[in-house]
């Protein structure tokens, strides 16, 4: 007479491997992301802004959803440069105020215009999108294609004395006539109301 085994069946190696693979796949598909760059990119996207506005190498960021204020820290030990249609310099610490389709009160970003570095005071995109993005650099609104900012770019950290003598020029611009730069050869002049100036500066 055959005796029955009352012990539960031992799991086979194949069953264990399948379970381990399933857990790994689940973690890869649904990670609990604590990557500061990924979290900041989510905040940018939720505000209708492209994720390539800031370079790769975000080490930390904080964002107050109520006020829109954000602080961003880059991994680089010194300012770094990247190139879109123009050179853009990022300081190690960047602050600003996020709103839908815009960043105001921006600090820590400068754009090169000829031999001058001009602080980028604000950024805005058209809503609905026209495919353009505007940088407020104090004397002009520089206009770029959004396609330049689809993905974060590498940022070349400045080494040695390179750039230490560069001066970022700032202007008191509340009573200015705005110039929107379409191409380096042609400019369009446009007067903005005080409310429009405050919206992007």
Buried (B, 14 or more C-beta within 10 A) or exposed (E): EEEEEEEEEEEEEEEEEEEEEEEEEEEEEEEEEEEBBEBBBEBBEEBBBBBBBBBBBBEEBEBEEEEBBBBBBBBBEBBBBBEBEBBBBBBBEBBBBBBEBBBBEBEBBBBBBEEBBBBBBBBBBEEEEEEBBBBBBBBBBBBBEBEBBEEBBEBBBBEEEEBEEBEBBEEEBEEBEBEBBEEEEEEEEEEBEEEEBEBBB
